[in-house]
Amino acid sequence: IALLPVLLVKLPEVQVPFMGMVLLISMALQSRKYPWRSTEANYIELLLTGFLLVILLGAAPLLEINIDTSSEALGWLLCVPVVGLVVPGFLALGMPIWSHLKPKQRFGIFLCHHKAGAGSLC
């Protein structure tokens, strides 16, 4: 978290979304893994990280940024979630179509019986 503002010092408009992503990922991991010994400590950390995200979102409009460079950078940055929503949607629609068009095997093997009572795989 401390390196993010240092690495993106020339792009303050990208610092806020990336910091939000880092906090959201840490919240997701923390809510899944419960790293603290007591349940209350885990809930308090989730609450404090949520408050930190609210403060981050509230402070975002106060940034002094160059409109031309920030609109281009944020435009490319916002393409990721939009594509991240569209691609799984197309995959969810394409999977049933693919399974419908793909010929299915009715049987894995065919077992035929010889007149003498012996079985063989054909």
N, C-alpha and C positions, 0 to 999 in steps of 0.2 A: 504494500500500500504506500509505503514511503517513497519508493522509487518512481511511482507513476507520475507525480507532478514534476519530478526532475527530468524524466525521459521525454515528457510532452510539454516542456516549458514554452515552446514556441506555438503550441496549439491549445490554448486554454478552452476552446469550445469542444475539444475532444476529451479533455481531462475529466469533465463532469460525467459524460456517459460511460467512459471507461471505469471511473471510480464507482459509479452505480453498478456496473456489471460485476466488478470485483466484490462489492458488498452483497449483491444478490447471490453470487456464487457461494460466498462464505456463509450466508444465511441458509442456503439450500443444503450445503454440506453439514452445517452445524445442526440443522433440524433433523437431518437423516442419521447422523452419527452420535449425537448427544455426547460430546467429549467431556463434559463436566460430570463430576461424581453425583451431584444432587440434581434432581429434576428442576428445582426452583432456579438454580444457577443457569441451566440451559434455557429456561423460559426468559430469565432476565437478560441473557445475552441476545436472544432473538428480539426482545423488546427494544433494547438499546441499539441494536443494529438497524431495526426498523425506524427508530427515531433519527438515527444518523442519516438514513436515506431520505427521510422527510426534510431534514435540514439541508441536505445536498440539493434536493429538488427545489426548495425554497430559495436557495442562494444562486441557483443557475441563472435566473433572469438578471441578476445584478452584475454579471460579467461584462467587462468592456472588451468588445471583440470587433474585428474587422468583418463587416457584413459580407464582402465578396468571398474571402477565403473561408469564412465559417460556414456560409451556405453551401459551398462546394464540398467541404469536408463533412458536414453533417448530412448532406444529401447522399454521399457515398456510404456513410456510416449507417444511415437509415435503410439503405438497400439491403443490408444483411438481415434484419428482422423480417422485412417484407418478403424477401426470397425464402427465408426460413419458414414462413407461413405458407407460401404458395407451393413450394416443392413437395412438402409432405402431403398437401392436399391433392396434388396431381398424382402422387404415388398411391394415396389411399383410393383414388378413383381408378387408377390404372391396374392395381392388383386384382380386383374382381374381373375386370375385362380380360386381363392376361390369363387368369385361371379359367375363364369361360372359353377363350379361344384356344388354349393349349389342350391338345388331346390328352385324355386321361387313360391310364391303363386300368382296365377293370380287374385284372388279376396280376399278382406279382409273378406267379409261376402257374403252369398248367400241369396238373397231375392226371395222367391217364393210366388206366389199369389194363394190363395185359390179360388175355383169356386164362392164362395159367395162374393168375393171382399175383404176379409180381408187379410192382409199381415202378414206373420210370418217369423221369422228368423230360418232357418234350421241349 
